[in-house]
Amino acid sequence: QVQLVESGGGLVQPGGSLRLSCAASGSIGSINIMGWYRQAPGKERELVAHITSGGVTNYADSVKGRFTISRDNAKNTVYLQMNSLEPDDTAIYYCNLRYHSGLSTSWGQGTQVTVSS
């Protein structure tokens, strides 16, 4: 079993920054993909960014140039640095861990990010 614990959410003004962290524990395969998804009220959950254990990244078009995903493989931790935050970024952000096979996926409990003046 894999457990994912997120932290770093909160309330921030437009143009501000937040850094989300997600620490994974349990039975974790070395070759994996960790990522961040978000779900805004009334919207479907969407991929924000993901990163492979080899460092290959992918971003949603809406966050390119503003968000940066990174990971520390030794700590089994993934980060999401969010800059130039906009009200449309308001959502619950969920950490995810999956494998290339697609046979297993794990989710964190979610952390609320609110961007408002």
C-alpha positions in Angstrom: 0.0 0.0 0.0 1.1 3.5 -0.8 0.2 6.5 1.3 0.5 10.1 -0.1 0.4 13.1 2.2 0.1 16.6 0.7 0.9 19.9 2.4 1.4 23.5 1.5 -2.1 24.6 0.4 -3.7 27.8 1.6 -5.1 31.2 0.8 -3.0 33.5 -1.4 -3.6 36.7 -3.3 -3.5 36.9 -7.1 0.1 37.0 -8.3 1.3 35.2 -5.2 3.1 31.9 -4.9 2.7 28.6 -3.1 4.7 25.4 -2.9 2.9 22.1 -2.5 4.7 19.0 -1.2 3.6 15.4 -1.3 5.5 12.7 0.5 4.9 9.1 -0.5 5.4 6.1 1.9 4.8 2.4 1.8 5.5 -0.1 -1.0 6.8 2.1 -3.8 8.3 0.9 -7.0 11.4 2.8 -8.1 10.1 3.5 -11.6 7.0 5.6 -11.3 5.2 8.7 -12.2 4.2 11.3 -9.6 1.9 14.2 -10.4 -0.6 16.8 -9.4 -4.2 17.0 -10.3 -6.8 19.6 -9.4 -10.5 19.9 -9.1 -12.4 23.2 -9.0 -16.0 23.4 -7.9 -18.3 22.2 -10.6 -15.4 21.0 -12.8 -13.9 17.7 -13.6 -10.5 16.7 -12.1 -7.7 17.6 -14.5 -4.0 16.9 -14.7 -1.8 19.9 -13.7 1.6 18.3 -14.1 3.5 15.1 -13.7 7.1 13.9 -13.6 8.6 10.5 -14.1 11.3 9.1 -11.9 13.7 10.0 -14.7 12.7 13.6 -14.6 10.6 13.9 -17.7 7.8 16.4 -17.1 4.4 17.3 -18.6 2.3 20.4 -17.9 -1.2 21.5 -18.6 -1.2 24.4 -21.0 -2.9 26.6 -18.5 0.0 26.4 -16.0 3.0 26.3 -18.4 5.5 29.0 -17.5 4.0 29.5 -14.1 4.2 26.1 -12.3 7.2 23.9 -11.9 7.1 20.3 -10.8 10.1 18.6 -9.3 10.9 15.5 -7.2 13.3 14.1 -4.7 13.6 10.4 -5.4 15.6 9.7 -2.3 12.7 11.2 -0.2 9.9 9.9 -2.4 8.6 13.4 -2.5 7.1 15.5 -5.3 6.8 19.3 -5.2 4.7 21.8 -7.2 6.0 25.4 -7.2 3.1 27.7 -8.2 4.0 31.2 -9.2 1.8 34.0 -10.6 -1.3 32.4 -9.2 -4.6 33.4 -10.7 -8.2 33.0 -9.3 -8.8 30.2 -11.9 -6.1 28.2 -10.1 -8.4 27.8 -7.1 -9.1 24.1 -6.6 -8.4 21.1 -4.4 -5.0 19.8 -5.5 -4.4 16.1 -5.3 -1.1 14.2 -5.4 -1.0 11.1 -7.5 1.5 8.2 -7.9 1.1 5.7 -10.8 3.2 3.3 -12.9 3.7 3.1 -16.6 1.7 -0.1 -16.7 -1.3 1.8 -15.4 -2.2 -1.1 -13.1 -1.9 0.8 -9.9 -2.6 4.4 -8.8 -2.6 6.1 -5.5 -4.1 9.4 -4.4 -3.5 11.8 -1.6 -6.3 13.4 0.5 -6.1 16.7 -1.3 -5.1 20.2 -0.2 -7.1 23.3 -0.8 -5.6 26.2 -2.8 -7.6 29.4 -2.9 -6.5 32.4 -4.9 -8.4 35.5 -4.0 -8.0 39.2 -3.1 
